[in-house]
Amino acid sequence: MSVTQQQILDSLAKVTTPRGVPLTKAGVLSEIAVTDGKVYFSINVDAAEARAWESVRSEAEAAVRGTPGVASALVALTAERKPGSAPAQRPGVAPVSAHRPAGAPGAGLPKQAEIPGVGAIIAVASGKGGVGKSTTALNLALGLQALGLKVGLLDADIYGPSVPRLTGINEKPQLDDSRRMIPIARFGLSIMSIGFLVDEEAPMIWRGPMVMSAITQMLRDVDWGKLDVLVVDMPPGTGDAQLTLAQTVPLKGAVIVSTPQDLALIDARRGLAMFTKVNVPVIGIIENMSYFLCPQCGTRSDIFGHGGARHEAERLGVPFLGEIPLHMEIRATSDAGRPVVVSEPNGPHATIYRSIAAKVRDRLQALSTI
Ligand code: ADP
C-alpha cells in the first residue's frame, strides 16, 4: 500500500512548532513529494528562526518515517534571510542550517564532524557542468577500489544526479535497524545519490540552504559502514551552495575536473579558489576530454588545444593528475551504466583512471588520511 500526501499531512499535523501551531498550519511547508513511498519536502523559515526549527525538522522526519507505507523520508530545513535583515552567516556563504552539531559556535558554518568509519572524504568538482565530472568521479572511485581500497560514492550533484544513470541503479535504498539508509552496493562500491530518492523527471528547485541540508543528511543518515575513501560528486559550479558544501562537508581534499577549453579553465580556477578559500587541499586537476582518439584508426587529435589544464596546474602549483581522452567508449559505457573501469578493465581508459587514482591515493597518504 503506498502512502498518500494526506497521510503525510495527518502525521505532520501532530508536530508542534515554535509558532505555537501545528506544522501543517505554520505556513512553512513546501510541496510534499511522494514517490513510491519516498517522501521529500522542505520546511522554509527565516534564517533568524532556523535554530529553533532544527528540532521541528527532525521531529517531522521521524513522524513521516513512522507513517505506514513510508520507505524513506528526507526533510530539508531551508533558512532564508529576509531582505534587509542582517546576514546570518559570513559574506558569500549561504545561510542555513540543519544538523549543526550541538554546541558548535554560532558564527559562520562550523566544519562538521568526520563520519565514523569513513577514512577520507574527497570532492570531485568542476567549475561548470558538462565537463564529465560525474563520469570521472565514478571511474576514479572504481580506480581507487582497484587499488584495494574500500570506496563509497556520494552523488551530491543535486541539480542533475547522474549516478543512477551512470551505474544503472534504479532501486531504492533500504533502511537499517536505526532507520538509516543503506547505500546501494554496485561494482563493489557503496553508492548513494539524491537521484535514488527523487523522481529524475521531477523538476526540482534547490536553494543553497536546502542543498546543504539534503547533503548533510545523505552523508550522516546513511549507513556507510567502513570506508577508506568516500568520493563526493559535487554539484557543478562555484556558487554559494557549492561553497557552503565545500566548507561544511569534512573534506580531506578536492579533485578538479576541467576540459582543455579556456573557458572551462577559467571556471576551474574559480573551483580552485573556492577550495583554497575554505582550506580544503586541492589534490589536483584532471583534464577530461583532453584529446580525441579516433575509435577507427587510433589517431589522436587535440581538438580542444590539449594541455591547458597541465600548464594551468603547473602555473598554480597544483598537482596535475592526468589526461582522459574524449572517446566513444567512455561515453557509451558511462551512459549504459557500465563504467569503463569495470567494463573494460584491461583497456587503455581503465589504465588511465587507475593511474589517476594511484596519484590521488598517494596524495591522501601524504596527507595521512588513509
Ligand atoms: P558532468 O557531471 O560534468 O555534467 P558527465 O559525467 O555527466 O558530466 O558527462 C557528460 C557527458 O559526457 C556524458 O554523456 C558522458 O558520457 C560524456 N563524457 C564524459 N567524459 C567523457 C570522455 N572522456 N569521453 C567521452 N565522453 C565523455
Residues whose N, C-alpha, C, O or C-beta is under 5 A from the ligand:
A	BS01	ADP	K128 G129 G130 V131 G132 K133 S134 T135 T136 S162 M289 I324 P325 L326 H327 M328 I330 R331 S334 D335
